[in-house]
């Protein structure tokens, strides 16, 4: 196992997720229900499931498409979503 990749991925995702809508939803759920463990387990399972789907999709894309194309498409999608959010607000 490539532990450097594991740690790098953890740090990047952890920093990217700080203060996002998922954390706000978990904060809201935990504070309104006062059931820490239920909210924690539910949110953790949801994040594991969505990450599993993304990792499997990424692996399949890497098997069929050039890395450069995947990066360009990801960047374009990221910018498009950002513009959409700005325009709709």
Secondary structure, DSSP 8 states (H G I E B T S, - for coil): --HHHHHHHHHHHHHHHTT-HHHHHHHHHHHHH--HHHHHHHHHHHHHHHHHHHHHHHHHHHHHS-HHHHHHHHHHHHHHHHHHHHHH-
